[in-house]
Amino acid sequence: MRWNIIAKDCTPDELREEIDRFEDLLVKAWEYSHTFYQRTPVLLHVRAARESGDRYALVDSSPEIDKDSPLFNRAFDEAVLSEMGVGVLRYAWTDTPTGTLPTVEDLSARADAESAPAAPVLAVRGAVGNVRHHAVGTLSDVYAFDASLGTFSGNLVATDSYDLFSVAGAVPAVNDIHYFGGTRPFFTVAGYIGTPGVYSWTEVWELWTGAAWTTMTAGTQYVLYPDATPFKTEGVWAFSQLGGSWQQTAINGVTRYWVRVRISAFTSHTTTPRNEDQRAFALQHPHIVLPSTAVQGDAPPRVLLRMRHGLGATTSPAFGLTNRILAGLKTVESTSLFEAFLNLGGLGNRIQWTTTALTDVSVAALTTAPAGQAHVCDFGTDPSLVPRIRMTGAGLFSTYSGRYRVFLRAKQAGGANGDVEHAIRVFLDSTSGPFIQKPAVAMRSNIVGTELIDLIPNGYLQLPFAEYQTGGGDDFSQADLVIEVLSKRNTGSAIVYYADLILLPVDEWAGEWEDPVSDITTGSSSLRGGTLLEDDGGVLLDRTIKMLVDGSGQLFPAETWTRRGLPIRLRASGDENRLYFLSARFGSSFGAAPLLSTPGQFLLAELYLHNVYRDLRGND
């Protein structure tokens, strides 16, 4: 596009000043795009004749300006005053100025946070788990306990607003407790602090191990968000745990899996923390949702993704760290039955899925597995590569049309690294129908923890198995999807616990972020409490970087993480954009295999959009 300066009723000196200002802006625009010292963008700001809102375009440069000598540019002066005008190279139009973050719509403060907001939004924030619980793994009971009175509150599980640690308005004191319980094991509890607490006391998080209440260790057994005292900060709070040796017990006459936070030492109290506007809930989903109305424009929007982490990390590989994050996008109708995480223990899946234990496999209670249940294989009668677990999705083959990276989360007990291998086999409609089977992949962990196993390294699963045409008679709407996990034990006496199978969608967009491991001793570049990972496709800058977050919320750039894949590409398809996440960490040493992944790993994801328009409706 070309621009002119139209001079009216001005002196030569005034005209000279306007030309200089125009030239200075174009020089700054070039410096912003090509240097590190100019950090303020130069924008075009217009509202065309038939646009409903303002539009902005980032200016790159002008071909008439000599970058080596911009202060003495006769060609620029002549062009700006002639009818030819000055060329201005710009980026696409957006609905928000570059360098500006839209107001975020907080999904974390709702128990139905997996649902999309009703109104159009340009930014969402959502708590993201590392597990999928459907209809199980929820909170059933929440109580406050007053130690001095020896009394419990009523069940607060369905109550939006209440004081923590307080019964009947009493001031909290030492050994007062808040309990969270569920009929099945759960991993992440979240709520919303509307009235921050003002106090000086010590809080400890405890679970029942069968004989006593045991204080958990931050970083190896649990993390807190946003910091070590989450009830002192207005906004989302979360507690996420590994699980471990967790047993049921009776509290207030109710037998549940309980987690409690107790005041272990008390100094002073001014204001009691209050959970407001949303009942506490157990996080049940590994994705956030943008509504169908969020993505506008006629090109993929610019997207900035921030992934915030809970506090409690150590300087050794442990539960409280994250070293790799994978994500995938799937656009679906709001009523879609698609789930990326399928629980091999048989609990927490949609009713369309059935799980069948096959050769040498039985059900096992495992509180670190989804819904507290896994399947275990002892290879007692047949150690060869044969089907161990079968999952059948009734009528779901068409729902899963697309391409996927396929991961198995499983735990090996006994034996040595490489003793056990796994493979995947997928059938169309039934085990007598067409199928595809991938080569076996060896496990690389032994007793370390739940391993994240890439079942198709450097590849993907395509459903259907070949190209198809939806309008040309290729109809899979009634076909079942049958998935089998095959395993073999090469030697030794190892057994395997199967947690879940993850189909991460990759055909619309996929991304992977890796810790650069700048220090193999302390893992300082890991994602941990007081940090976030930012992946920016041009909302503020084009970068992927870990940020430090100070007590006031100020961000400071730290290590650059590796992003594999393009920046996030959302679609204006008229459907929901669901962004699925999978978190993992190093096992025994930083920078070395295997990667471990557990349901309790937690992120708070923030997604900011700048919708993009190639042209304006009216004059450009």
C-alpha positions, 0 to 999 in steps of 0.5 A, a space after each residue: 500500500 502507498 501513503 501520501 502526506 497532504 499539505 494544507 495551510 502549513 509552512 515549509 518548516 511545518 511540512 518538513 517536521 511532518 515528513 521527518 515524523 513520518 520517516 522516523 516512524 517508518 525507521 522505527 518500524 523497520 528497527 522493531 522487525 529487524 533489531 533487538 533494541 526497538 521494542 515498541 511496534 509501529 501500527 496502522 490504525 483504521 476503521 474501514 467503511 464497512 468494518 464493525 470495529 477498529 483494525 490494526 496492522 503492524 508496519 514492517 518498513 518502507 522500500 523508499 527508506 535507505 536503511 543504511 542512511 535514513 536521515 538523508 534520503 532524498 528519494 523518500 522526500 520526493 516520494 512522500 510529496 509526489 502523487 506516487 506516495 510512499 510504499 508501506 509494507 505491513 502485516 495482516 490486519 488484526 482486531 487487537 493492536 500488536 503488543 496488547 493482551 485481550 482481557 482473559 475469560 477465566 474458565 478455571 473458576 467453574 466446575 464445568 471448566 471443560 465447557 466453552 464460555 457462551 459469549 465471544 472471547 479473545 482470551 481464555 484461562 483454564 486449569 488443565 489436568 493430565 488425566 481424563 475422568 468422566 463421571 468419576 474422580 469427582 469431589 463428593 464431600 467437602 468439610 471444615 472442621 473446628 478442632 476446639 469445638 470438635 464439630 464439622 460444617 455441613 457438606 460444602 461440595 455444592 456450595 459456591 461461597 464459604 470460609 475455609 477452616 471455619 465452622 459457623 463463623 468461628 475464627 480459624 485456630 491451630 489444628 482446624 482443618 479443611 477436608 476434600 473427599 471423593 469416592 474414587 482417587 482424584 488428583 487436582 482440586 481447584 477453587 476460587 479465592 474471592 476474599 484473600 486471607 490475611 493471617 500468619 499460620 502454617 498449613 500442611 497438606 496431608 493424606 491418609 495412608 492406612 494407619 495415619 495422616 501423613 504430611 506430604 512433601 512439596 515437589 515430590 508428592 504435591 504442588 500448589 498454585 499459585 504459590 505456597 500459600 494459595 489462600 492468600 491470593 485472589 483468584 484460582 487456587 489449586 492443589 495437585 498430587 501424585 497419589 501414592 499410598 492413599 487409602 480410604 478412611 471415615 471422616 464425619 462418618 463418611 468413608 472416602 479418599 480424603 485430602 486435608 489441609 491443616 493449620 499446624 501452627 498459629 500466630 495471628 489472624 485478621 481475615 479468614 480466606 473465603 472460597 467464592 463464586 464457585 464450588 471447589 471441584 476435582 479437575 477432570 479434563 486435559 484440555 481447554 475449549 475456545 467457543 465457535 465464536 472466538 475465532 473470527 477473521 479470514 486467516 488463522 489468528 495470532 495466538 499467545 499461549 501461557 502455561 503456568 505451573 504449580 509451586 513445590 519443585 525440587 532441584 532433583 527430577 521429581 513430580 513437581 517439575 515439567 520438562 516437556 509439554 505436548 499439545 494437539 488441536 481438534 475442532 469438534 461440535 460441542 456435543 462430540 464424544 471425542 476423548 484424547 485420554 482413554 483409561 485402560 483401567 476401565 473407569 472414567 471413560 464415556 459409556 460408549 467405551 468398554 475395556 476387556 482384559 485379555 491374556 495374563 491381565 487383571 484389574 489392580 487398584 493403583 491410586 496413581 492411575 486414572 480413577 485409582 484403577 489400572 490393569 496389570 499384566 504378569 505374563 504368567 502364561 504367555 510372554 510373547 507379543 499378544 493382545 493384553 487389553 482391548 478397548 471398544 468404542 461403540 459407533 466411535 470410528 468416525 468420531 476419531 477420524 484424523 491423525 494422532 500421536 499415540 502414547 501409552 502410560 504404563 509402569 514396569 515393576 521388576 526386571 530391567 530396562 528393555 525387558 518389556 515391549 508394547 505395540 498398538 493394533 487398531 481395527 475398523 469395526 471389529 477384530 475380524 475387520 481391517 486393522 493396522 499394527 505398529 512395531 513394538 517399542 521397548 520400555 526404558 524405565 524400571 520402578 522409576 514411575 509411570 513412563 510415557 511411551 511413544 507407541 509410534 515414534 516419528 509417526 502417527 496413526 491415521 483413521 481411517 487407514 487410507 484417504 477417504 471422501 465423506 460425500 462419496 459413499 465412505 460412511 463410518 458413522 456406525 462403525 466401532 473403533 477397536 484398539 488393542 495394546 499388545 505387550 511382550 516380556 523378553 526376559 526376566 520377571 517384570 510385571 506391567 501396570 497399564 494406566 491410559 492410552 492417549 490419542 493426541 490429535 495432530 492433523 489440524 495442529 500439533 506442538 511440542 515444547 522441550 526443556 533445553 536442560 541448561 543445567 543437568 545438576 539442578 534442572 534450573 530450566 525446568 518449568 516449576 512454581 513461580 514460572 510459566 512457559 510462553 509460546 507467542 506467535 506474534 501477539 507480543 513477540 514471536 518467541 518460545 520462552 520460560 518466564 519467571 513470575 515475581 510476587 507482584 505478577 511481573 514477568 522476567 524472560 529466562 531460558 528459551 525452550 525448544 518448540 517443535 512445530 508451527 505456532 498454534 493455528 486455530 480455525 474459524 470452522 464454526 466448531 469448538 477449538 479444543 486444545 489438548 495437553 500432555 505433560 511429562 518430566 525427566 525420570 532419574 536424571 535431567 536430560 535423560 530418558 525415560 520421560 515420566 508422566 502422571 495424572 497429577 501434573 497440572 497446568 493453568 493455560 492461558 490463550 490470547 488471540 488476535 484475529 487476523 483479516 487479509 483485507 478490510 471490508 471497505 477501502 484498504 
